[in-house]
């Protein structure tokens, strides 16, 4: 790297909790579901 420059590097593992609900046209609830969704991310950027 050049003097005076910087960089950012991240290693993340995030678990999102995804939830959905299904309604018909009259607004009646027909079902719900929930599932964990693990997301791994690797990022690198120069500033």
C-alpha positions in Angstrom: 0.0 0.0 0.0 1.1 3.5 -0.6 1.8 5.9 2.3 -1.3 7.8 3.4 -3.7 5.2 2.0 -5.8 2.8 4.0 -7.8 -0.4 3.5 -10.7 -2.1 5.2 -11.2 -5.9 5.3 -14.1 -7.6 6.9 -15.0 -11.2 7.6 -18.6 -11.5 8.8 -21.0 -14.3 9.5 -24.5 -13.1 10.1 -27.6 -15.2 10.9 -30.8 -13.5 9.6 -34.1 -14.7 10.9 -36.5 -14.7 7.9 -40.3 -14.7 8.6 -43.2 -14.6 6.3 -47.0 -14.5 6.6 -49.5 -15.5 3.8 -52.8 -13.6 3.6 -55.6 -13.9 1.0 -57.4 -11.0 -0.7 -59.9 -10.7 2.2 -57.0 -10.3 4.7 -57.4 -13.7 6.3 -54.2 -15.3 7.5 -53.4 -18.7 5.8 -50.0 -19.5 7.2 -46.7 -18.4 8.6 -43.2 -19.6 8.3 -39.8 -18.8 9.9 -36.3 -20.0 9.0 -32.8 -19.0 10.0 -30.6 -18.0 7.0 -26.9 -17.9 7.7 -25.0 -15.5 5.4 -21.2 -15.4 5.2 -19.6 -12.3 3.7 -16.0 -11.4 2.8 -15.3 -7.8 1.8 -12.3 -5.8 1.0 -12.1 -2.1 0.1 -9.5 0.6 -0.3 -10.2 4.0 1.2 
